């Protein structure tokens, strides 16, 4: 096994251990050397495959670092993607427990539900409109398995783009007549305002994010499948949560998501 493959295998083994134990790891890049972004996506695919249980399947995709605010937080200059699986959907009504996470943060996003397969390259926003069944409010749960949330871009990709779960809102609205660019969101923690934003923060439009994803996936022979969900990236900086926190995320037309955080 050459040194490149050894580094990829080391990264994979470390990330599998972190995901299954809920314990953050030292930077694989600092211990075994950096790998390319293409190699990081290959590690991600292997990681997701190892974490899938019997009957589990890929249910969609998350796109990260689509807003300037999050790019700045993560020191990343282009979007990244990860997989959502049948374990991703979280029902927040009974609270979100922190015991299985390294250090949990939350992100308000707009999710697009895809009705027909979407494959790049050359995907346009019109193609996304034609393929989509509608849009939903979403709060993504994100967790970095690298200590202190200090991950290189390749580590962020390999770590399944920090995906840890998703809470979907109560409504699914058709895209016809829905102004996603100006769809507003307000996030509060314990009644205090954390921030406000609108859909334009996600690469200018959540539809553009889906088009970017379809083109990016095509580079690896993949596509967005019928029935899959695409979470299009946080509209504002992500925020860490602690036991006892109460999170409320309100959208202009897509409804409201509320949940508490417990031990």
HELIX and SHEET records of a PDB file:
HELIX    1   1 UNK A    3  UNK A   21  1                                  19    
HELIX    2   2 UNK A   28  UNK A   32  1                                   5    
HELIX    3   3 UNK A   37  UNK A   51  1                                  15    
HELIX    4   4 UNK A   68  UNK A   74  1                                   7    
HELIX    5   5 UNK A   92  UNK A   94  5                                   3    
HELIX    6   6 UNK A  125  UNK A  131  1                                   7    
HELIX    7   7 UNK A  147  UNK A  149  5                                   3    
HELIX    8   8 UNK A  153  UNK A  158  1                                   6    
HELIX    9   9 UNK A  160  UNK A  162  5                                   3    
HELIX   10  10 UNK A  199  UNK A  201  5                                   3    
HELIX   11  11 UNK A  206  UNK A  218  1                                  13    
SHEET    1   A 6 UNK A  80  UNK A  85  0                                        
SHEET    2   A 6 UNK A  58  UNK A  64 -1                                        
SHEET    3   A 6 UNK A 229  UNK A 231  1                                        
SHEET    4   A 6 UNK A 104  UNK A 114 -1                                        
SHEET    5   A 6 UNK A 132  UNK A 143 -1                                        
SHEET    6   A 6 UNK A 163  UNK A 168 -1                                        
SHEET    1   B 5 UNK A  80  UNK A  85  0                                        
SHEET    2   B 5 UNK A  58  UNK A  64 -1                                        
SHEET    3   B 5 UNK A 229  UNK A 231  1                                        
SHEET    4   B 5 UNK A 104  UNK A 114 -1                                        
SHEET    5   B 5 UNK A 239  UNK A 240 -1                                        
SHEET    1   C 5 UNK A  96  UNK A  97  0                                        
SHEET    2   C 5 UNK A 256  UNK A 262  1                                        
SHEET    3   C 5 UNK A 246  UNK A 251 -1                                        
SHEET    4   C 5 UNK A 184  UNK A 189 -1                                        
SHEET    5   C 5 UNK A 192  UNK A 198 -1                                        
END                                                                             
